[in-house]
Amino acid sequence: MSKKRTNGSSKKSGTTLGRWFARWFHGGSRQLAEEMEAAKQEKGAAESGDVEELISPGKQILRNFLERKLAVGALCLLITMFIVMFVGPLMMPNYSDAYTEVTQQSIPPTMSMMAVPKEMKNDIKMIDGYGSFTVGLSNAGKVYVWGAAKIGTTGVDVAEIPEEVQNAKIAMVAAGIDHIVAIGEDGKVYCWGNKRLGQYGTEAEAMEADGQLNPNIAYMPEELVTEGVDVENVKKLTCGYQCTAILMNDGTLYLWGNKMTYANMDIFLNMTGLKDIDFTLNYVVGLAMKRDSVYTGTRGLYDVVRTNVSGPAVKMKEFLNGRTISSLTATSSSVCLLLDDGTIGFVGDFASGLTPAPTLSEGERYVQVVGGSYHYSGLTDKGNVYSWGSNVLDQTKVSAKAANSAKLYAGAFQTYSVDENDALTAKWGLKGYVFGTETHGADIFQRIINGGKMTMTIGAVAVIISAVIGVIIGCISGYFGGKADILLMRVAEIFTAIPFLPFAMILSAIMGRMTLSEDTRIFIIMCILGVLTWPGLARLVRGQVLVARESEYVMAAKAMGVKERRIAFKHILPNVMSVILVSLMLDFGTCMLTESSLSYLGFGVTYPRPTWGNMLNGANNATIINAYWWQWVFTAIFLAVTTICINIVGDALRDVMDPKSSVEK
């Protein structure tokens, strides 16, 4: 194909990178041609007068495509999506399909989980957190809350600090999963947040509100509300899932909340003689004054100790060997014991893959240990800070700024270090979730990336299977004709007559009753999609081959004695490949949508393996659609944008590869 051009000059403008960006987003055919003409003139290849430029079909297709701004933009976006979906999972070494976290369920998009208010950064008295929000207290007695502070669909926002708390001078504060408890310097106890399951409130208040008492709730002691506490003698204020504990210096314990959250809570009610108290996810754990052991009320539960999270277990008495336990700190599944000689020990359950506690240098000892949901951080007498335990959310990546810290505080998945002047020096851990979390507490952004990889892979493999079947059958049917054509087209009509989606659902349901691995199930789904979608491509290839077999080059090949099979697959097929490529591009988007439809209906890839379809299925109820919009909006956007871009690029390729369209232009 040729194109007349008049000799002239064209001046390059802007940087090379800038020109390429201009081509990507605004179409670059004219600019590209002008630069090519200018390059020829510089080399002396073009003389005065008109220049005849020979352009290959491929280059002409490229030029025609680059003139279409929408198609170029869609292609760039589609390439970006592919890179993100297939490279992104490699950047998530801690990702797991089966990850769940009860304290992080249905959190809206936020990156504020470590956003300490600037008003208290240089005046920190204490910081505490258990779930999606964190509470802080300044030395001036002011309370601050940051993070995802709205509690589900309750309408409660713990960031809305009661006016009486704002006007009081607070001495200490603690946060549970959905409530906050504070003690004023005058000993008054303040509570706010969710109170539906006994997080706070006395029996009298419950009777007045509901007319009855809930046997599964340990109500707040009446004297705490009417008389307060002797704040000078409060040793520890701590909150669990939906419970709160105040431990006094004399060992007296005030404990209240939802008894259903802790199996042994009844044992600790009105208990005395405790040296320390804390909560795991399932148990209340205490340290008795007269007995060096972790007390739970259940014999044998925490009787063995490890020197590290992955070390061998030994009996408590053997481990202590004359030493005493100074304090305990609990995570969701384990407890860290700080001994009087500055060493540590561990009891409880430990998952694999945890970051171990470091080996301290000779003479170095721990002076403080704090714990989040699954990690610990320790401060030594030499000012060194270490973190260990789970690193799924970067909890153990200690900031370099934490050196020479004076004190540590822990949120659920964060650690904060302050200096001797109570100023914040460093913070590390979970910043938040770009797209929020789903009903199991998993990061939606990470699941979208990994789910997109799965959805695109299934779509691509299904298209390849469909292409192999469709091209072979269409080429044989179109070239040889006769009985072969009649037989193959009748088979294609049978497959076309099958109601695709119901049939795929039936096959998937049958597979669900079979003992198949998830990978085998996914492969079979790919095969089902490929085997049921080839008839359209076969008909298209047949029609193109029927036209091409009457061409002169085919007649010449026959005259030269070339084998029929070689003519069909080596001469005719390459000449209709452009049409096949366009069809495959459009079929790719269709297969992605079909897989998503099957997974959405529960007949495709099953949880916890993510795909865009089953992620939408997980958000398929009225409560999530209305209250937790982020659980379906972002997934739907990614699926819609990807399939729309595929269709735009496919339509553009069909137009630019059409010779008639090119001649008209």
C-alpha positions in Angstrom: 0.0 0.0 0.0 1.4 3.5 -0.9 0.6 7.0 0.2 1.5 10.3 -1.4 3.4 12.8 0.6 4.7 16.2 -0.3 8.3 17.0 0.6 8.5 19.3 3.6 10.1 19.7 6.9 8.8 18.6 10.3 10.4 19.7 13.5 10.5 17.4 16.5 9.1 19.0 19.6 9.3 17.9 23.2 11.1 15.0 24.7 10.9 11.4 23.4 8.9 10.3 26.4 6.5 13.3 26.0 5.9 12.4 22.4 5.1 8.8 23.2 2.7 9.8 25.9 1.0 12.2 23.4 0.7 9.3 21.0 -0.8 7.0 23.6 -3.5 9.3 24.8 -4.1 11.6 21.7 -3.3 9.4 18.7 0.1 9.8 17.0 -0.3 8.8 13.4 0.3 12.3 11.9 3.1 13.2 14.2 4.8 9.8 13.6 4.6 10.2 9.8 6.0 13.8 10.0 8.9 12.6 12.1 9.6 9.7 9.7 9.6 12.2 6.8 12.0 14.5 8.6 14.3 11.6 9.5 14.5 10.7 5.8 15.3 14.2 4.8 18.1 14.4 7.3 19.7 11.2 5.9 19.3 12.4 2.4 17.0 9.7 1.4 14.4 12.1 0.0 15.1 14.6 -2.7 13.0 17.6 -3.8 9.4 17.0 -5.1 6.9 14.3 -4.2 8.0 11.3 -2.3 6.5 7.9 -2.6 6.5 6.1 0.8 5.9 2.4 0.9 4.0 1.4 4.0 3.6 -2.3 5.1 0.1 -3.5 6.0 1.2 -3.9 9.6 2.5 -0.4 9.8 -0.7 0.9 8.2 -2.8 -0.9 10.8 -0.7 0.6 13.5 -1.2 4.1 12.2 -4.9 3.7 11.8 -5.1 2.3 15.3 -3.1 5.2 16.8 -5.5 7.7 15.3 -8.3 6.3 17.5 -7.8 8.2 20.8 -10.4 6.1 22.7 -8.9 2.8 21.6 -5.3 3.9 22.4 -6.4 5.0 25.9 -8.3 1.7 26.4 -5.3 -0.3 25.3 -3.0 1.6 27.7 -5.4 1.0 30.5 -5.8 -2.6 29.6 -2.0 -3.2 29.5 -1.8 -1.4 32.9 -4.5 -3.7 34.3 -2.6 -6.8 33.1 0.7 -5.6 34.6 -1.0 -4.8 37.9 -2.9 -8.1 38.1 0.1 -10.4 37.2 3.0 -8.4 38.8 1.0 -7.2 41.8 0.7 -10.6 43.6 4.5 -10.9 43.4 4.7 -7.8 45.6 2.5 -9.3 48.3 4.6 -11.9 50.0 2.4 -12.0 53.1 -0.9 -12.5 51.2 -3.0 -15.6 51.8 -6.3 -16.5 50.2 -7.6 -17.9 53.5 -6.7 -14.9 55.6 -9.4 -13.8 58.1 -9.4 -11.4 60.9 -12.4 -10.9 63.1 -11.3 -7.5 64.5 -11.0 -6.1 61.0 -14.3 -7.0 59.4 -16.0 -4.6 57.0 -13.7 -1.6 57.6 -14.3 1.2 55.1 -11.5 2.6 52.9 -9.1 4.5 55.1 -5.4 5.1 55.5 -5.7 6.8 58.9 -4.9 3.9 61.3 -1.6 5.3 62.3 -2.6 9.0 61.9 -1.7 10.2 65.4 -3.3 13.7 65.8 -0.7 16.4 65.6 -2.1 18.0 68.9 -0.8 15.0 70.9 2.4 14.0 68.9 4.6 15.8 71.4 2.5 15.1 74.5 1.8 11.4 74.6 0.7 9.8 77.9 -0.7 6.5 76.5 -2.0 4.9 73.4 -4.2 1.8 73.2 -6.1 -0.1 70.5 -7.9 -3.4 70.0 -9.6 -3.3 66.6 -10.0 -0.8 63.8 -9.5 2.4 65.8 -6.9 3.6 68.4 -7.4 5.9 71.4 -4.7 8.2 72.7 -4.3 10.3 75.8 -2.1 13.4 76.2 -0.4 14.5 79.4 -2.9 17.3 79.5 -5.7 14.8 80.0 -7.2 15.1 76.5 -8.5 12.0 74.6 -8.0 11.5 70.9 -9.3 8.8 68.6 -8.1 7.9 65.1 -8.6 5.1 62.6 -11.9 3.6 61.4 -14.1 4.7 64.3 -17.6 3.9 63.0 -18.8 0.6 64.4 -20.5 -1.4 61.6 -24.2 -0.7 61.1 -24.8 0.3 64.7 -24.6 4.0 63.9 -22.0 4.4 66.7 -18.9 6.5 66.1 -16.4 6.3 69.0 -14.6 9.3 67.6 -17.5 11.3 68.8 -16.1 11.8 72.3 -18.7 12.7 74.9 -18.7 16.3 76.0 -18.2 15.4 79.7 -15.1 13.5 78.7 -13.8 16.4 76.7 -14.4 18.7 79.7 -12.7 16.3 82.2 -9.0 15.6 82.8 -8.5 12.0 82.0 -5.9 9.9 83.8 -6.0 6.7 81.7 -7.9 5.2 78.8 -8.3 1.9 76.9 -10.1 0.7 73.8 -12.0 -2.5 73.0 -13.3 -3.7 69.7 -16.3 -1.3 69.8 -16.1 0.8 72.9 -13.7 3.0 75.0 -13.3 3.3 78.7 -11.6 6.2 80.5 -10.9 7.0 84.1 -10.7 10.7 85.1 -8.2 12.1 87.6 -11.1 12.4 90.0 -11.7 8.6 89.7 -14.9 8.8 87.6 -15.3 6.1 85.0 -16.4 7.2 81.5 -17.6 4.8 78.8 -18.8 5.3 75.2 -19.3 3.4 72.0 -21.5 0.3 71.5 -23.2 -1.0 74.7 -25.7 -3.5 73.3 -23.8 -6.5 74.7 -22.8 -5.2 78.1 -19.7 -3.3 77.1 -20.8 -0.9 79.8 -23.8 -0.1 81.8 -25.1 -1.3 85.2 -27.9 -3.7 86.0 -30.2 -0.8 87.0 -29.6 0.8 83.6 -30.4 -2.5 81.8 -33.6 -3.0 83.8 -34.7 0.6 83.0 -34.0 0.2 79.3 -35.1 -3.4 78.6 -37.1 -4.4 81.7 -34.9 -7.6 82.1 -31.4 -8.7 82.6 -29.4 -10.7 80.1 -27.8 -13.8 81.7 -24.9 -13.7 79.2 -23.8 -10.2 80.4 -21.7 -9.3 83.4 -22.9 -5.8 84.1 -20.6 -3.0 85.2 -20.3 -2.8 89.0 -22.6 -0.3 90.4 -20.0 1.3 92.7 -17.8 2.2 89.6 -20.6 4.4 88.4 -21.7 5.9 91.7 -18.4 6.2 93.5 -15.7 5.8 90.9 -12.3 4.3 91.7 -9.2 5.4 93.6 -7.3 6.4 90.5 -4.0 6.5 92.4 -4.3 2.8 93.2 -5.4 1.6 89.7 -2.6 -0.6 88.4 -4.1 -1.4 85.0 -7.0 -0.5 82.8 -7.5 -2.8 79.8 -10.2 -3.8 77.3 -10.9 -7.0 75.5 -13.2 -7.9 72.6 -16.4 -6.7 74.4 -15.1 -6.7 77.9 -13.3 -4.4 80.3 -11.1 -5.0 83.3 -9.7 -2.6 86.0 -7.0 -4.1 88.2 -6.2 -2.4 91.5 -2.8 -2.4 93.2 -4.1 -4.6 96.0 -5.2 -7.3 93.5 -8.9 -6.4 93.4 -10.4 -6.9 89.9 -13.4 -5.2 88.4 -14.5 -7.1 85.3 -17.6 -6.7 83.1 -18.9 -7.2 79.5 -20.2 -9.9 77.2 -19.6 -13.3 78.8 -20.1 -15.1 75.5 -16.7 -13.8 74.2 -14.6 -15.4 76.9 -15.2 -19.0 78.0 -13.7 -18.4 81.5 -15.0 -15.0 82.3 -17.2 -16.2 85.1 -14.2 -17.5 87.0 -12.6 -14.1 87.1 -15.7 -12.1 88.2 -15.0 -10.6 91.7 -11.6 -12.3 91.8 -8.9 -10.8 94.1 -5.2 -11.5 94.5 -4.1 -10.8 90.9 -0.8 -9.2 89.9 -1.7 -8.6 86.2 -4.7 -9.2 83.8 -5.2 -9.3 80.0 -7.3 -10.8 77.3 -6.6 -13.2 74.4 -9.3 -13.6 71.8 -10.9 -16.5 73.7 -9.7 -16.3 77.3 -9.2 -14.0 80.2 -5.6 -14.5 81.5 -4.3 -13.5 84.9 -1.1 -13.5 86.9 -1.7 -14.5 90.5 0.2 -12.7 93.3 0.9 -15.9 95.2 1.6 -18.3 92.3 4.0 -17.8 89.5 1.9 -19.1 86.6 -0.6 -17.8 84.0 -4.0 -18.4 85.5 -7.0 -19.1 83.3 -9.1 -21.4 85.5 -8.5 -24.3 83.2 -5.8 -26.8 84.2 -3.1 -27.5 81.7 -4.0 -24.6 79.3 -0.8 -22.6 79.8 1.4 -24.9 81.8 4.2 -25.1 79.3 6.5 -22.2 78.2 8.6 -21.5 75.2 11.7 -19.4 75.2 10.7 -18.1 71.7 7.6 -18.2 69.5 9.0 -21.2 67.6 11.2 -22.8 70.4 10.6 -26.0 72.3 8.1 -26.1 75.2 9.1 -26.8 78.8 7.2 -27.0 82.0 6.6 -23.7 83.8 8.5 -24.6 86.9 11.5 -25.8 84.9 11.4 -22.6 82.8 11.2 -20.2 85.7 14.0 -22.0 87.7 13.6 -19.6 90.7 12.8 -16.5 88.7 9.4 -14.7 89.0 7.0 -13.3 86.4 6.8 -9.5 86.5 4.0 -8.9 84.0 2.1 -10.5 81.1 1.1 -9.2 77.7 -1.5 -11.0 75.5 -2.2 -11.2 71.8 -5.2 -13.0 70.3 -3.6 -16.4 70.7 -0.6 -16.2 73.0 0.9 -14.5 76.1 4.3 -13.1 76.5 5.8 -13.2 80.1 8.3 -10.6 81.2 10.4 -12.0 84.0 12.2 -10.2 86.8 15.6 -10.7 85.2 14.5 -9.0 81.9 14.1 -12.2 79.9 10.8 -13.3 78.3 8.8 -16.5 77.7 5.8 -17.5 75.7 2.7 -19.5 76.3 -0.3 -20.3 74.0 -0.7 -21.1 70.4 1.8 -20.0 67.7 1.2 -20.2 63.9 4.0 -21.0 61.5 5.9 -18.3 59.7 6.2 -16.0 62.7 9.1 -13.6 63.1 11.0 -14.9 66.1 12.1 -12.7 69.0 15.7 -11.5 68.7 18.6 -12.8 70.7 19.7 -9.9 72.9 23.4 -9.0 73.3 25.1 -10.0 76.5 23.9 -8.0 79.5 20.9 -6.6 77.6 17.4 -7.1 79.1 13.9 -6.2 78.3 12.3 -3.4 80.4 8.9 -3.3 78.6 6.9 -5.6 76.3 3.6 -4.5 74.6 1.4 -6.6 72.4 -1.1 -6.1 69.5 -3.4 -8.6 68.0 -0.7 -10.9 66.7 2.6 -9.2 67.4 4.8 -8.1 70.3 7.2 -5.2 70.6 9.9 -5.0 73.3 12.1 -2.2 74.6 15.5 -3.0 76.2 17.5 -1.2 78.8 19.9 -0.1 76.1 17.1 1.7 74.2 16.8 -0.9 71.4 13.4 -1.7 70.1 12.4 -5.1 68.6 9.2 -6.5 67.2 8.3 -10.1 66.6 5.3 -12.4 65.8 3.1 -12.0 62.8 4.2 -9.7 60.0 1.2 -10.1 57.7 0.5 -6.4 58.1 4.1 -5.1 58.6 3.8 -5.2 62.4 7.4 -6.3 62.9 9.1 -3.9 60.5 10.6 -1.7 63.2 11.2 1.9 62.0 14.8 3.1 62.2 13.6 6.2 64.0 12.7 4.0 67.0 16.2 3.8 68.3 16.8 5.2 71.8 13.1 5.2 72.6 11.9 5.6 76.2 8.5 3.9 76.0 6.3 1.8 73.6 2.6 1.6 73.0 0.7 -0.8 70.9 -2.5 -0.7 68.8 -4.0 -3.8 67.3 -1.6 -3.9 64.4 0.6 -0.9 65.1 3.4 0.0 67.5 4.3 3.6 68.6 7.5 4.7 70.3 8.1 7.9 72.2 11.1 9.5 73.7 11.8 10.7 77.3 9.9 13.9 76.5 6.8 11.9 75.6 7.1 13.0 71.9 6.4 10.5 69.1 9.6 9.2 67.5 8.4 6.4 65.3 5.4 4.2 64.3 5.1 1.1 62.2 2.5 -1.5 61.3 -0.9 -1.2 59.5 -1.7 2.2 58.0 -5.1 1.2 56.7 -6.9 -0.3 53.7 -7.1 1.5 50.3 -10.4 -0.3 49.4 -11.4 -1.3 52.9 -12.0 -4.9 54.1 -14.6 -7.5 53.4 -16.8 -9.5 55.8 -13.9 -11.8 56.8 -11.5 -9.0 57.5 -9.3 -9.5 54.4 -7.9 -6.5 52.4 -10.2 -5.9 49.4 -7.4 -4.4 47.3 -5.2 -7.4 47.7 -8.1 -9.8 46.9 -9.0 -7.7 43.8 -5.4 -8.0 42.5 -5.2 -11.7 43.1 -8.8 -12.3 42.0 -8.1 -10.3 38.8 -5.2 -12.6 38.0 -7.4 -15.6 38.4 -10.3 -14.2 36.4 -8.0 -13.1 33.6 -6.1 -16.4 33.6 -9.4 -18.4 33.4 -10.6 -16.1 30.5 -7.3 -16.4 28.6 -7.0 -20.2 28.9 -10.7 -20.6 28.0 -10.1 -18.5 24.9 -7.1 -20.5 23.9 -9.0 -23.8 24.2 -11.9 -22.2 22.2 -9.5 -20.9 19.6 -7.8 -24.3 19.0 -11.1 -26.1 18.6 -12.8 -23.4 16.6 -9.9 -22.7 14.2 -9.3 -26.3 13.4 -12.9 -27.2 12.8 -13.6 -23.9 10.9 -10.6 -24.3 8.7 -11.3 -28.0 7.9 -15.0 -27.3 7.3 -14.4 -24.2 5.1 -11.7 -25.7 3.0 -12.7 -29.2 2.4 -16.5 -28.7 2.4 -18.8 -31.5 1.4 -19.6 -34.2 4.0 -16.9 -32.9 6.4 -18.5 -29.4 6.3 -22.0 -30.8 6.9 -20.9 -33.0 9.8 -18.8 -30.4 11.6 -21.4 -27.6 11.2 -24.1 -29.9 12.6 -21.9 -30.6 15.6 -21.4 -26.8 16.0 -25.2 -26.3 15.8 -25.6 -28.8 18.6 -23.2 -27.0 20.8 -24.8 -23.7 19.9 -28.2 -25.0 20.9 -27.0 -25.9 24.4 -28.2 -23.2 26.9 -24.7 -22.2 27.9 -25.1 -20.7 31.4 -27.5 -23.4 32.8 -25.4 -26.2 31.3 -22.2 -24.7 32.8 -23.9 -24.4 36.2 -25.0 -28.0 36.0 -21.5 -29.2 35.2 -20.0 -27.1 38.0 -22.6 -28.4 40.5 -21.7 -31.9 39.5 -18.0 -31.1 40.1 -18.9 -29.7 43.5 -20.0 -33.1 44.7 -16.8 -34.7 43.5 -13.6 -34.9 45.6 -11.5 -32.6 43.4 -8.8 -30.3 44.4 -9.4 -26.6 43.9 -6.8 -26.4 41.1 -8.4 -29.3 39.3 -11.8 -27.7 39.6 -10.5 -24.4 38.2 -8.9 -26.2 35.2 -12.2 -28.0 34.5 -14.0 -24.7 34.6 -11.5 -23.3 32.0 -12.2 -26.4 29.8 -16.0 -26.0 30.1 -15.8 -22.4 29.1 -13.5 -23.2 26.1 -15.4 -26.2 24.9 -18.8 -24.5 25.0 -17.7 -21.2 23.2 -15.9 -22.5 20.1 -18.9 -22.6 17.6 -19.0 -18.9 16.9 -15.3 -18.7 16.0 -15.6 -21.9 13.9 -18.4 -20.4 11.8 -16.4 -17.2 11.4 -13.2 -19.1 10.3 -15.3 -21.3 8.0 -16.8 -18.2 6.2 -13.4 -16.6 5.7 -11.8 -19.8 4.5 -14.7 -20.4 2.0 -13.9 -17.0 0.4 -10.1 -17.4 0.6 -10.0 -20.9 -1.0 -11.1 -19.4 -4.4 -8.2 -17.0 -4.4 -5.5 -17.1 -7.1 -2.7 -18.0 -4.6 -4.6 -21.0 -3.5 -5.2 -22.1 -7.1 -1.5 -21.6 -7.8 -0.5 -23.7 -4.8 -2.8 -26.5 -5.9 -1.2 -26.3 -9.4 2.2 -26.7 -7.8 1.1 -29.9 -6.1 1.1 -28.5 -2.5 -0.8 -30.8 -0.1 -4.3 -29.8 0.8 -3.6 -29.7 4.5 -0.7 -27.4 4.0 -2.7 -25.1 1.8 -5.4 -24.9 4.4 -3.2 -24.3 7.4 -0.1 -22.7 6.0 -1.5 -20.5 3.2 -5.1 -19.7 3.9 -5.2 -19.6 7.7 -2.5 -16.9 8.0 -4.4 -14.7 5.7 -7.5 -14.8 7.9 -5.6 -14.5 11.1 -6.6 -10.8 11.6 -10.2 -11.7 11.8 -9.5 -14.5 14.2 -7.4 -12.2 16.5 -10.3 -9.7 16.7 -12.7 -12.4 17.5 -10.5 -13.8 20.2 -10.0 -10.4 21.8 -13.8 -10.0 22.1 -14.2 -13.6 23.3 -11.7 -13.0 26.0 -13.9 -10.3 27.6 -16.9 -12.6 27.2 -15.2 -15.5 29.0 -14.1 -13.2 31.8 -17.8 -12.1 32.2 -19.0 -15.7 32.0 -16.5 -16.9 34.7 -17.5 -14.0 36.9 -21.2 -14.9 36.3 -20.6 -18.5 37.3 -18.6 -17.5 40.4 -21.2 -14.9 41.3 -23.9 -17.5 41.2 -21.8 -19.8 43.3 -21.0 -22.4 40.6 -17.4 -21.2 39.7 -14.3 -20.7 41.7 -15.2 -21.0 45.4 -14.1 -19.1 48.4 -11.4 -18.5 49.7 -9.7 -18.5 46.2 -10.7 -15.0 45.0 -12.1 -14.1 41.6 -14.0 -11.0 40.7 -17.1 -13.0 40.4 -17.1 -14.7 43.8 -16.0 -11.4 45.4 -19.2 -9.9 44.1 -21.1 -13.0 45.3 -19.7 -12.4 48.8 -21.2 -8.9 48.7 -24.6 -10.1 47.5 -27.0 -9.2 50.2 -29.0 -6.1 51.1 -27.0 -5.1 54.2 -23.6 -5.1 52.4 -25.0 -3.4 49.3 -26.4 -0.6 51.3 -24.1 -0.3 54.3 -20.8 -1.7 53.1 -20.7 -0.3 49.5 -16.9 -0.7 49.1 -17.2 -4.5 49.2 -18.8 -4.5 45.8 -18.2 -1.1 44.1 -14.4 -1.5 43.6 -14.6 -5.1 42.3 -17.4 -4.1 40.0 -15.4 -1.2 38.7 -12.3 -3.3 37.9 -14.4 -5.9 36.1 -16.4 -3.4 34.1 -13.4 -1.3 33.1 -11.4 -4.3 32.0 -14.2 -5.8 29.9 -15.1 -2.4 28.4 -11.5 -1.8 27.4 -11.2 -5.2 25.8 -14.3 -4.6 23.8 -13.1 -1.1 22.7 -9.8 -2.4 21.6 -11.4 -5.4 19.8 -13.8 -3.1 18.0 -11.0 -0.8 16.9 -8.9 -3.7 15.7 -11.8 -5.0 13.7 -12.2 -1.6 12.0 -8.5 -1.0 11.2 -7.9 -4.5 9.9 -10.8 -4.2 7.5 -9.3 -3.3 4.1 -12.4 -1.6 2.9 -12.3 0.7 5.9 -8.7 1.5 5.3 -9.4 2.4 1.6 -12.2 4.7 2.6 -10.0 6.6 5.0 
